[in-house]
Amino acid sequence: MIAVVKVAGQQFKVEKDQTLYVPHLDGNAGDKVDLEVLLVDADGKLSVGDSVKAKVKAEILDQVKGDTVIAYKQKRRKGFHKKKGHRTAYTKIKVTDIK
């Protein structure tokens, strides 16, 4: 069974026991979360939109940060330059059940 879920404005295709990194979700390791379901494919039968009765449950495994992204600004011939960086927060989750 495959489902398409929406997390923080992004869509992910998930299966049972799959682990994935999603944008930051509030919670600690071990917490359970329910994900918004957009589409379900159960043995070739598609359910889309309001007809979806499925629920996707996941468990938070860890809160992690991504790689450093550097934002560099410069104005030519002026001697001006600015370098900033940030690391985006992600949540590692494991899909435990699709009902």
N, C-alpha and C positions, 0 to 999 in steps of 0.2 A: 504494500500500500504506500502510495506516494502522496504527499500533500505540499501545497504551496502556502507558506505563511508570510505574514507581514510583521516586521519588527522594526520600529522606529523609522517608518517610511521606506524601508527596503524589503524586497521580496526574496525569499529563500525557498529552494526546493529541498524538502527533507524526507527522510525515511526513518524508520525505527532504529534506535541504537546508533544514530549518526551524531558525531560531534562537529560543532562548527563555531566560528567566531562571529558574533553579532555586535552591533553598536551597543554601547553601555546600557545595561539594565540595572535598576536598583535591586540590591539584595546581596546576600553573602553566599559563600560556598555551601552547598547543601540545600539551599532554598528551592522550592518548586515554583514554576511559573506556567501559566497558560498562554499560548500563543494564538493570535488572530488567524483564522483559517480562511483562505480565499478560494482554494480549489482542492478537490480530493479525487484521486484516481484509484479506485478499488477494483482490481482485476478487469480493467477495461471500461468500467462504468464511471463516467465523469459526473461530478457534482460541482456546480459553480454558483457563486453568488449567494442568494438567500436560501437556496435549496441545500446548502451545506449544513449537515447536522453533526459533523465530526468535531472532535476536540483534540488538540495537540498539546500534550503535557511535556515539559522539559525540566531538567534539573541544572542549576547553575554549578559549574565545576570550579571556575576561577575568574577573578577580575584581573585583566592583563592590559598592558599598554603596547601599542604598535611600534613600528620603527620610527625613528626621528625624521620629521619632515622639515626641511630648511626653507625659510622664506627670506630671500636676499633682495634688497632694493639698492639701486645705485643711480646717481645722476651723473652723467658723463661730464667731464671737465670741471666739475665743481668740488671734487674731493669728498662728496657725500656718499656714504654707504651705510647700510643698516642690515644686520644679520640677526634673525630670530628663528627659533625652532620650537616645535611642539611634538608631543607624542599623543596620538589619539587613543582614548580609552575603549577597550573592547571587553565583552563578556564571553567566556567560553561556556557553551551549554551542550548538554547531551539530551537528545530527544528520547524520552523514555516510553511514550505510548502515543498511538494514534487510534482513536476510537470513532 
